[in-house]
Amino acid sequence: GLDQNGIVINYEIQVEQLDFLTDIIFVDPLNTTDFGENVTGLQEYVSYDFRVRAYTSIGPGLYSNPVTKRTSEDVPAAPPRDVQATAISSTEIMVTWDEIRGLDQNGVIIEYEVQIEPLDF
């Protein structure tokens, strides 16, 4: 094209993790000569910004505008925290827990399952 300023020899994909305000992570740039690339090794249910720039023999051009995309959900990576049980009466026990930490949720938690297993003494 007219805006190439030379022969494009390479494309660089920059990946920036967005969801964790305290840890902005740049994944190592990927280099390719193709017009597309599978970016692997990303975390579950996390938003990323992707930018691409072209290289000629002289060096890199400008990055494209960012494109933001979230990876798909997966099962939680950890169980609920601080599970406790309190006897309310002779026939009732209250079970409570704290939610799974954000990094381990891997999606939107839609329900919790309480498994009850009677123990014979």
Residue pairs with C-beta under 8 A, 6 or more apart in sequence:
4 54
4 56
5 56
5 58
5 61
6 56
6 57
6 58
7 56
7 57
8 54
8 55
8 56
9 33
9 55
9 56
9 57
10 31
10 32
10 33
10 54
10 55
11 31
11 32
11 33
11 34
11 35
11 37
11 52
11 53
11 54
11 55
12 29
12 30
12 31
12 52
12 53
12 54
12 55
12 60
13 29
13 30
13 31
13 32
13 37
13 39
13 50
13 51
13 52
14 26
14 29
14 50
14 51
14 52
14 53
14 63
15 26
15 27
15 29
15 30
15 39
15 42
15 48
15 49
15 50
16 24
16 25
16 26
16 27
16 48
16 49
16 51
16 66
17 23
17 24
17 25
17 26
17 27
17 42
17 43
17 46
17 47
17 48
18 24
18 46
18 47
18 48
18 49
18 68
19 46
19 47
20 46
20 102
20 103
27 39
27 41
27 42
27 48
30 37
30 39
39 48
39 50
42 48
42 71
43 71
44 71
44 72
44 73
44 74
44 77
44 106
44 107
45 70
45 71
45 72
45 73
45 74
45 105
45 106
45 107
46 70
46 71
47 68
47 69
47 70
48 68
48 69
48 70
48 71
49 66
49 67
49 68
50 66
50 67
50 68
50 69
51 63
51 64
51 65
51 66
51 67
52 63
52 64
53 60
53 61
53 62
53 63
53 64
54 60
54 61
55 61
73 106
73 107
73 108
74 106
74 107
75 106
75 107
76 100
76 104
76 105
76 106
76 107
76 109
77 103
77 104
77 105
77 106
78 100
78 101
78 104
79 100
80 97
80 98
80 99
80 100
80 112
81 97
81 98
81 99
81 100
81 101
82 96
82 97
82 98
83 95
83 96
83 97
84 95
84 96
84 97
85 93
85 94
85 95
85 96
86 93
86 94
86 96
87 93
88 94
95 114
97 112
99 105
99 109
100 109
